[in-house]
Each structure stands twice: as C-alpha cells, then as structure tokens.
Amino acid sequence: MKSLSQEKAEFLQVLAARIVPETAALDAVGLGRFFGIMDEALQGRPPAVRRQFAAFLGILRWAPLARYGTPLENLRADRQDAVLRWFEDCPVSLLRKGFWGLKAMVFMGYYGQPETNKLVGYAPEFDGRAGLHA
Amino acid sequence: MAGRVSMREKTYDIVIIGSGAGGGAAARELAPLCADGVRIAVLEWGAKLRDDEFSGREVDMASKLYFDSGGTFTRDRAMTLAYGRAYGGSTVIYTGTSLTMPKDVVARWNVPGLEYEDVQRRALKYVEENNVHLLAEDEINENNRLFLKGCRELRYHVEQFPINVKGCKGSSLCNLGCPNQAKQGTHRVQLPQAEAHGVEVITNCRVTKISDRVCDAVVADPRFGEPSKWEPGEYRVTAKVVVLCAGGVVNSPSLLLRSGFGDHLPMLGRSITLHPALILVGEHEHPISNFYGHPKSYYCDEFWKSDSFLLETCMYFPFVTAKNLIGFGAEHSELMRAFPRLQMILVLALDPAVPENRVTLDTHGDPVVDYTLTEPLLDTLHASMLVSARVFFAAGAKRVHAPAGASFFIDATDADRVEELIPRTNVKPGKISITSAHLMGGCAMGRDAKDSVADGWGRVHGVPWLFVADSSLFPRCSEVNPYVTVMALADRVAEGIRNNAGELLA
C-alpha cells in the first residue's frame, strides 16, 4: 500500500480478519483488490487524514499492552474482539469515530469488490424487470 | 506567478457555476437569451460520463460521481455527507423522488416576496417536463411493498413517491447513476436543451474564486468521461453581466467565502440543515425482491409533524449496507450473507436551522462543515428507530438490526420490547452511521444581509451581479426531498435575471 507502511498494512490485515472474517480466506488476487480499494480511498483523502488513520492503527495495536502486556495481534481472537468492541463503544468519541473509520475502510475493501457481491447474494442486473417478477 | 501568466482568458455574458438541479434548470431557463447573442457558460466541476461508463459498480461509480466517494466528513466526523459531482450534479445520483414543498414549509421559510403559489407553479412545471409519475403496482418490488404492509398494519400514513423516470428497467442502481439513462435529471433534460440553444457546458472545470465578475477556474483531466471542451489548465472566465452560483450547499458558500464575500455577509455559510439519516434492516425468512425494481417507492409521514422524522423505503449496495450496520465479525457477516432477504428503511430527521451549523474554510481554503448532532436530534433518530423496528415486524420480518440495538439482532419474539432493546443511551455519534439525506442552506434567502445571504430572487445582498440558485438558498430545511424545489427556485432566479436582462445587459 502506498498509504501505509508494510508493518501497518500487515496489522490492518489482522484487524480485517476480525472485522470481516472472510478476508482471512482471500487469495493473493483478492487481497490485492482489497488493499487496492482501501489504498485508493486513502490516497483520495488529505494527508492529515491518512496520518490520523495510520496513528489510529498504532493506538489500536498498542492499546492492549497495559492490560495484557502484548500488542493486539498476539492476543487470542476473543480478546482481540473484546478490545475492538471497547473501541466501537468507547466513551471517548474520537476513538469511536476512529474505529468507525477503520470499519468503513475494511468494509469498502471487501464489500466494494464486485467479485464479493455474489458471495452475499447481491446480483444486480441493468434490466431488473425479470428479477422483480421472478 | 508563472501560473497566472499562462492563464487563458474566456468571456461570456452569464456564467453559471454548477450543473445540478439548480444550475441545470437555470441554464435551460436562460438559454433562450442565446438567440439574442447572449453568451452563457456552465462551469461544472465533475465529468460527463459516457452512457457505457455507468457500470453500476459501487466503488467505481461512487468515486466518479460523488465528492469524496460520497463520504465527506463533518468537522467532528460524526456524520458523512454524500453529494454529487458530474454533468447534472446530484440529479445524476439521487433516486428521482419528486415531491413539491408543502405550503406550511414555504410559510415557515418566511422569505419576503416568496409565495407558495409561485413555488408550486414552477415546481409543477418541472414535475411535468421530468416525466414525474407514480410507478404502477406491478413495478413495485417486495422491499417497498413490505414497508407499505407494515405501515398499514400499524395504521401509519403512507404515500407513494412520484419519481422522474422514463423507461425505467428497475436496475435499482439509481444512486450509482442510472445505467439505462432512465432518470430524468438535468443531465438528460435541461442541460441538453440548454446546449441546443447555444449554452456551453464546460465539464471538469472547478471554479476556485470569484472577484468582480471574474471567475478563476481550473480544468483537469480525471481520465474518465468525455473530455472537457477546454484543455486542462488555468482560466480566467469573465462574466460581463451575471455570475450565478449553483455549486450546492458545500461548494457555493465555500466559494463565496473564499472570494471574500463573507466580509459583508455575516450569514454566509450559516444555518445549514442536513436531514440527518440512518438505515435500519429487517431480515425476512425468504428472499424478497429488493435489488430489482426501483428502490424508493414509499414514505411514511405519520410522524412528520409530531416527531419531526420521516421514514422512506431504500435499498443500498453491499458496501454502504455493511458500513451502516453496527458491529463486526461473524454476526455482521451473517447478516450480509442474508442480503437477498433484507428489507431496508431510511429514517431522516427534520433538523432545525441554527447559525452554528455552517460551512466554513480550513487553512487551505477548502470547505469544512460544522454540524452538531444535538440531543433533541438524537432523540428524534432514536424515536424513528423504534418506529422502524415496529414496521419491520408488522411486515413479517423474523429479526431486525437497529444501529442502537442492545444486541445485534432483535428477534420477532421480542417485537413488543423494542423500546427496551433499542435504548436511547446507545444512540452515540461516531458509533452509529449517520449521513446527510439532503444538504440545504448556507446562502439563505431573506430580508437583508443581517439575516441572510440572498433575496427572494436569489440575488446576493449588495452584489447586483451575483446570484445563487441551488439548495443553499433554503433558509430552513424543506422537510421533503428537495430537488423539485431547487429547480423551482432556480427557475425563479433565472426569470428574475431574464426580466432584468435589459438593465443587466446594458
């Protein structure tokens, strides 16, 4: 990714697997599309927003250190989820918003791929009249 | 300085900035002046997509047709704004719902000289020319019919949306630009008519500043769509008579602020309203037709006057749907995989106009939107979620996902406990997805510069050559889907310019 360091991109992949479990099963091509969509979205945002996104990833990674003594990627999956849930509902609105932004980015990278549309049963047709009366 | 030396010069009599509902309607209304030798240009920031470029692909279309791909943040990042950037502006990417503004609302606007009868007469003109009509019953999909069923079961008042389509094939892709060219936005109706009269529409052209009838503009090459009529580069575009600003709620006020008009217009950029909106999802036992057919056929105005919210049918695409659900992980994926069984409702709050909600500029001169989701507004959104959940269950949904739900799903067996299961304390900005359904205000019409930016004919106070003709003119929210009202106001602004053409052109 042009928008994130290799280390941050790898951590983002760890988070993505908790947010959209299907991303863990993406092949190289799918992962390329996944990161490509997110990268393009980040590139379209002001540099300050890209820096804030990268900083938020750092906060998420190291937030468990005080309680568990290790960064998030080393926690068991259920503990990773608990940390993420805390951020989603965090009393500090800035952190809630940061987590919302992260989720939106991961959802865009996965569900924004036309290739994943059929996996959720979404199959639009330019002429939808036949489907309407099926 | 080198850049300014290479600036190319263009001269017109009338320059219109923006080609959406306001700019497109004004261009067509002013176009007959071309027969008298008047030169008119429309400068549009966005591109003109070729018909075969409307791919229906969510991320692709969002990046080509929306500012910030439809996710512009408010300053506090508690809301996102979606607004269009294209030949035709936001009329390319709305669903085409075409309501005229209620008499009560025009009265509440209280703009000197602006009468309901005048707005309504003009609105009906656009209703007719945009082929606005009600879809036949057999063209309405189950997502919409279930909403009707649920509301009727609960004895809530429901109306059918009139829509502006011609030859609709039910792709349900309206918000990504109709791939069948059925939606009768300004890109299909008013702009081609204006061009036939001699109006020039310059796409990929961003106006950065206006000073004394001169617009600084930059033409770019976005690498999609038809090439702009002008080469990429910087331009100074002189409007000998009139500049008409129709760039929308974010761009019109920010352009005028950047150009220094805020110095004598204290209300410039202020009192914007956004119709804050969110999506709820109900899951049915069996697949329903939801992404085939027009996505938006009904609205419920039962709570319009009592609780200041509306419910509308809607159908969104996988990414937008995913980001509007709360939570993540396995249960989120499970609901996404139920996509063909999902019924969706959009709720929108009718927000008050307060001066603190405004468009301003950052240190780079780019627009920033300040908007506070107040406790009363959050109360409204909460109330609308309770009602929506009841509608889903009354329609037969087996479970409901509400953004403020205490659990990810509320089962039908708990239908009588929605108040307890959707606690008000869970309506937290930043946690739930809230977006603007309609952007309004910022260049409000009114009496004078103390209370507004423009008069009832769209003329900016104290600047006889500068007009506004878009939804930024709204002094308060429209309380209904606003595009027909925008066209009616633009029609009025254009008539004012035409009637004074002799004086203005002298």
Interface residues (C-beta under 8 A of the other chain):
Chain A: R18 I19 V20 P21 E22 I37 E40 A41 G44 R45 D81 L84 E88 D89 S93 L94 R96 K97 W100 G101 K103 A104 F107 M108 Y110 Y111 G112 Q113 P114 T116 N117 L119 V120 G121 Y122 A123 P124 E125 F126 D127 G128 R129 A130 G131 L132 H133 A134
Chain B: G56 R57 E58 V59 S63 D68 S69 G71 D76 R77 A78 D138 E139 N141 K169 G170 S171 S172 L173 P179 N180 P287 S289 F291 Y292 G293 F317 P318 F319 T321 A322 K323 I326 G327 F328 G329 A330 H332 S333 M336 R337 A338 F339 P340 K428 P429 G430 K431 S433
